[in-house]
Amino acid sequence: KTNQLETKDYFSLGTKDQIYFAIRLGILDTLKVDTLPLFLDDAFLAYDDERLNHALKTLNQMQKDRQMVLFTCQKREHTALKTLKIPFNKISL
């Protein structure tokens, strides 16, 4: 928006988390090892609903190649997965 380089303090926590998530996915793609599972622990805590839906859709596309394990204490991810009709297995501890 500003057409300038900004310091990290300029960006919201959701944006920072989204960048970190993109870096992790990029590293997985670079490794070219499809058999490794992807573990995420409350990775979307700072995401707004739109970011969450995009991230879950991305994971859904990737799940054809690898297992995804998402740990969360939030109900929001469960609701979003159901709304988006993304297949998942829920295990409650």
N, C-alpha and C positions, 0 to 999 in steps of 0.2 A: 504493500500500500504506500509506503513512504519512498520507494525507489532508492533506499539507502541501506547499507549494511547496518544491522541493529545488534545491540548487545543481547545476551541471553535474557536479561531482565525485561526486555521489551515484550517477550513472548509469554503467553499463558502457559500454565502447567499442562493443560491438554495438548497444546501445540508441541511442547517439549517432549511429552510422552509419545505423541504421534511420530515425531522425528526419530526417537529412540526405537520405536516399533519398526519403522521403515528400515533403519540401519540393521536391526536384527534379521529382518526378512532378507535384506540384501546380502548379509553374511551367509545365511543359509543357501541362497541361490548361488553365491560364489563357490561355496564348498562342493556343490554338485553331489551331495550325498542325500538322496531322497529317503533313505531308510531311517534316518535319525528322527525321533519324535521331537515335537516342539512343545516345551513346557512354558506356560504363562501363568504367573501368579499375580492376580489383581492388576493385570496389565492395562486395564481400561478404566481404572478408578477415576481419573481426571477427565475422561472423555465426555463430551456432550452426546446426546442421543444420535445425532447425525454421524459423528465420528465413530461411535460404537457400531452402528449399522454397517458402515463402510468397512470397518475392520473385520467384523464377523463375516461379511460377504467375501472378503479377501481370504480369510481362513477357510471358508467353505470351498473356495476354488482350490486351495492348496491341499485340502484333506485327501484328495485323490492320490497324492504322492506320499503323504506322511501322516502319522498319527498326531493329533492335537490334544493336549491336555491343558485345560483351563481351570485353575483354582481361583475361586472367588467366594467372598462372603456376601456378595450383592445378589439380589433377586433380579436385578435389571437385565443381566446377560441372559438369564433363563427366559425371561419374558421376550426379549428381542429375538432370541433364537426361534422361539415358537412363532412369533409374529412374522418373521422372515421365512418361516417354513424350512429352516436348516436342520437336518437330522443331527441328533446328538444323543448321548447317553449321560444321564445325570446320576451321580453317586453322591449321596448326602452322608456326611460324617457327623 
